Amino acid sequence: VDDDEAVAVAFGLRAAAQGAVAGMEDASIRALGKIVQVMPPRLRRRVDALNAVTVPATWGAGPVVDAGVLTTVAQACRDEERMRFTYTGRGADTTERHVEPHRLVSLGRRWYLVAYDMIRHDWRSFRLDRMERPRGTGARFRPRTLPAEDAAEFVRAGIENVPRTYTVEALVHTSAANVRAALGPW
């Protein structure tokens, strides 16, 4: 591992400590502490510099994914094994799903499974925090061709097409420039 890779791994562990996977925070912090202890001083200074000037930018706590759900889904993707799970959709409807898992996508503080839905006969993305009791079926499958350049593009396209069902009105006692500076594109 070269110097840049070692620093990236240490910084990645720091990011994981702030991530959206339940139980990862403590494990990431312990691993980071062990790695930093054995790093040469020149690398430790680089990691310390990154930590000192980096501010995590989150919009509050996001959904947390159970580490067991994440690893079960990851194994099914890797092993090309069909899986079943209970899924709670956007409208709070709960359905049973039978899928051919393709890839996991981490986007912001959310994890998504991109999979071919055997019941709906179409590609779908599923938020892992809305998934319950994922389990492999033991049945293997031949991977299908994803109808997108890659899995992350597929998830982004799906998110962009979600109808917005809310309206917010607010009376703010400041200039428009101050509002834009505080909220950005929102």
Disulfide bonds with the S-S distance in Angstrom:
none
